Each structure stands twice: as C-alpha cells, then as structure tokens.
Amino acid sequence: MADTLHTQCCIAGGGPAGIMLGFLLARMGVDVIVLEKHADFFRDFRGDTIHPSTLEVMYELGILDEFLKRPHQEVRQLCRPDRQPDRHAGGLHPPADALQIPGLMPQWDFLNFLTEQARSYPGFSPKDAG
C-alpha cells in the first residue's frame, strides 16, 4: 500500500531543474516534495559541466564557496579542435586563454550537493519511488 503524502508543492523529477526548484522553494518556506524514480543520482547519461550561469546563481544564493570545496576541474583554456592556437603578440595563445570556469564535475555530485543544501530547510523532502 502506498504512503499518502501531504505537501504544498510536489515536483516530479530530481534532475537539475527539479532539485534546484525544490531548494529554492524550501528556502522560501514552502513545504515541497521532490519525487524521483531512482534512489540516487548516479547514472551515466548525466553531464559533467556546470555552466557559468549556474555558478552565478549559486553565488547569488550564497552556496558557491561551499560548492567549490567539492572535487572538480577548472577549464582554463578553450580551443576549437579544428584550429591551431592563434599567433598573437609574438606568441601562441589559444582562443579564450583567460577564461576560467570552475565547474567540471559529474552531475550526480552537483545534484547530491544541491539536495544536501536543500535538506537544511525543514520543508524540503526528496522521495524516491523505491
């Protein structure tokens, strides 16, 4: 027999959008349940990059410093695979050599981090179908 759940908001799916929405709503005091059909986030199809816009949101929410304590890789240079580095001022410089994006991390680690942060609010409740 299935349990009966009572909440103000139910979110179907514990992907990046569902977990972030659950976090934001719980932070605002909304009683929220995030339903996910799997017991964890560990699946091969998940991506490995956290976009700069996501990092900016995390900064604005005050959780970026804690997030960056997690193991991750930083992208310091981007080059198109079909081009050689450009010659500039007597040296070789790849396009966007000043770019730094601290956000290469398995998506399941990102989702686990967001879930941990959301659990600090009493109204957040993740539920798996298992």
Beta strands, then each sheet from edge to edge (+ up, - down):
strand 1: 9-12
strand 2: 32-36
strand 3: 73-75
strand 4: 86-88
strand 5: 91-93
strand 6: 101-104
strand 7: 124-128
sheet 1: 1+ 2+ 7+
sheet 2: 3+ 6-
sheet 3: 4+ 5-
end
